[in-house]
Amino acid sequence: MAVAIAVLGLVASVAVTVLRLRHVGTELAAARAGALHGTPVEVAVADGREPLPLPSAARRFEITQRILEELQDKSFAPEQIRFKFEHVAEAGVTRQVAVFTVRTRWDEVARLLGRLQAADRSAYIARLRVARESVGDAMVDADIQLAVALLDDNAAVQVAP
């Protein structure tokens, strides 16, 4: 009897999971169709605020300019910045990543990160490593990977940097 109840419970659990997966599949198909037509995809809703749409890939230069302006202020300017683009065709999204190192005071790192993320709502810190040469040194080297998620304007066409 216990085995029969366990089997019924397992079958019910699998049925609920299948229904949830179908619902998620429907939402994914709607999101892809919206991306193909250039409409923003809602990616997050927090605390009753408006949904956060991803910017179009056409705005990548504008966003990059704001990021570079934030780095120029207060002598945060890195010696070298590398950009890379990761295109995820099936999602209709391109991820732009800026990789750089800044040398600054320890207490300025958090302020810099906040300003970089404020450059655009789609910008986020993908990786951070902070190191200093000696224990008493107030200056640190912050290795930063700043990423921006961008909706492809036309999912059929690969986005060139």
C-alpha positions as CSV (number, residue, x, y, z in Angstrom):
1,M,0.0,0.0,0.0
2,A,2.8,2.4,0.9
3,V,4.5,1.6,-2.4
4,A,1.3,2.4,-4.3
5,I,1.0,5.8,-2.5
6,A,4.6,6.6,-3.2
7,V,4.1,5.8,-6.9
8,L,1.0,7.9,-7.1
9,G,2.8,10.8,-5.4
10,L,5.7,10.5,-7.9
11,V,3.3,10.4,-10.9
12,A,1.5,13.5,-9.6
13,S,4.8,15.3,-9.1
14,V,5.9,14.5,-12.6
15,A,2.6,15.7,-14.0
16,V,2.9,19.0,-12.2
17,T,6.5,19.4,-13.5
18,V,5.4,18.7,-17.1
19,L,2.7,21.4,-16.8
20,R,5.1,23.9,-15.4
21,L,7.6,23.2,-18.2
22,R,4.9,23.7,-20.8
23,H,4.0,27.1,-19.3
24,V,7.7,28.1,-19.2
25,G,8.0,27.0,-22.9
26,T,5.1,29.2,-23.8
27,E,6.6,32.2,-22.0
28,L,9.9,31.6,-23.7
29,A,8.3,31.4,-27.2
30,A,6.5,34.7,-26.5
31,A,9.8,36.3,-25.4
32,R,11.6,35.2,-28.5
33,A,8.8,36.5,-30.7
34,G,8.9,39.8,-28.9
35,A,12.7,40.0,-29.4
36,L,12.3,39.3,-33.1
37,H,9.9,42.3,-33.4
38,G,12.2,44.6,-31.4
39,T,9.9,44.9,-28.4
40,P,11.6,44.9,-25.0
41,V,11.5,41.7,-23.0
42,E,10.5,42.0,-19.3
43,V,13.4,40.4,-17.4
44,A,12.7,41.4,-13.8
45,V,10.0,42.7,-11.5
46,A,11.1,43.6,-8.0
47,D,9.0,45.2,-5.2
48,G,6.1,46.2,-7.4
49,R,8.3,48.4,-9.7
50,E,8.0,48.5,-13.5
51,P,9.6,45.6,-15.4
52,L,13.2,46.1,-16.4
53,P,13.6,46.0,-20.2
54,L,16.9,45.2,-21.8
55,P,18.2,47.9,-24.1
56,S,18.6,47.2,-27.8
57,A,22.0,46.2,-29.2
58,A,21.8,49.4,-31.2
59,R,22.4,51.3,-28.0
60,R,25.7,49.6,-27.2
61,F,27.9,52.5,-28.2
62,E,25.8,55.0,-26.2
63,I,26.1,52.7,-23.1
64,T,29.8,52.2,-23.7
65,Q,30.3,55.9,-23.9
66,R,28.6,56.5,-20.5
67,I,30.7,53.7,-19.0
68,L,33.9,55.3,-20.3
69,E,32.8,58.7,-19.0
70,E,32.4,57.2,-15.5
71,L,35.9,55.7,-15.7
72,Q,37.5,59.1,-16.7
73,D,36.1,60.9,-13.7
74,K,38.3,61.0,-10.6
75,S,41.3,59.4,-12.4
76,F,39.8,55.9,-12.5
77,A,40.9,55.6,-16.2
78,P,42.4,52.2,-16.8
79,E,45.5,51.8,-19.0
80,Q,43.7,49.3,-21.2
81,I,40.1,48.1,-21.7
82,R,39.2,45.0,-23.7
83,F,35.8,44.5,-25.0
84,K,34.2,41.2,-26.0
85,F,30.8,40.3,-27.3
86,E,29.1,37.0,-26.6
87,H,26.1,36.4,-28.9
88,V,23.5,34.0,-27.7
89,A,21.4,33.5,-30.8
90,E,18.7,31.2,-29.3
91,A,18.0,33.8,-26.6
92,G,18.2,36.8,-28.9
93,V,20.7,38.5,-26.6
94,T,24.2,39.8,-26.9
95,R,26.4,40.2,-23.8
96,Q,29.0,43.0,-24.0
97,V,31.8,42.6,-21.5
98,A,34.4,45.3,-20.7
99,V,37.5,43.9,-19.0
100,F,39.9,46.4,-17.3
101,T,42.0,47.1,-14.2
102,V,42.0,50.3,-12.2
103,R,44.4,51.4,-9.5
104,T,42.6,53.3,-6.8
105,R,42.1,53.6,-3.0
106,W,40.3,50.8,-1.4
107,D,37.5,53.0,-0.2
108,E,36.8,54.2,-3.8
109,V,36.2,50.7,-5.2
110,A,32.6,50.5,-4.1
111,R,31.8,54.0,-5.3
112,L,33.3,53.2,-8.7
113,L,31.3,50.0,-9.0
114,G,28.1,51.8,-8.1
115,R,28.7,54.5,-10.7
116,L,29.5,51.9,-13.4
117,Q,26.3,50.0,-12.7
118,A,24.4,53.3,-12.7
119,A,25.6,54.0,-16.3
120,D,22.8,51.8,-17.5
121,R,20.2,49.6,-15.8
122,S,21.4,46.6,-17.8
123,A,25.0,46.9,-16.6
124,Y,26.3,44.5,-14.0
125,I,29.5,43.4,-12.4
126,A,30.3,40.0,-13.9
127,R,33.6,39.5,-12.1
128,L,35.7,41.4,-9.5
129,R,39.1,40.8,-8.0
130,V,40.7,43.3,-5.6
131,A,44.4,43.0,-4.6
132,R,47.0,45.1,-3.0
133,E,50.8,44.9,-3.1
134,S,51.4,45.1,0.7
135,V,49.3,44.9,3.8
136,G,49.5,48.6,4.7
137,D,49.0,49.9,1.1
138,A,45.9,52.1,0.7
139,M,46.0,51.6,-3.1
140,V,44.5,48.5,-4.6
141,D,44.3,47.0,-8.1
142,A,40.7,46.2,-9.0
143,D,40.3,43.8,-11.9
144,I,36.7,44.4,-13.2
145,Q,34.6,42.7,-15.7
146,L,31.6,44.9,-16.4
147,A,28.8,43.3,-18.5
148,V,25.8,44.7,-20.3
149,A,23.0,42.5,-21.6
150,L,21.6,43.7,-24.9
151,L,18.6,42.6,-26.9
152,D,19.4,41.8,-30.5
153,D,17.6,44.1,-32.9
154,N,17.2,41.3,-35.4
155,A,17.9,37.9,-33.9
156,A,18.6,36.5,-37.4
157,V,21.6,38.8,-37.8
158,Q,24.6,38.4,-35.7
159,V,25.6,41.6,-33.8
160,A,29.1,42.9,-34.8
161,P,31.0,44.9,-32.1
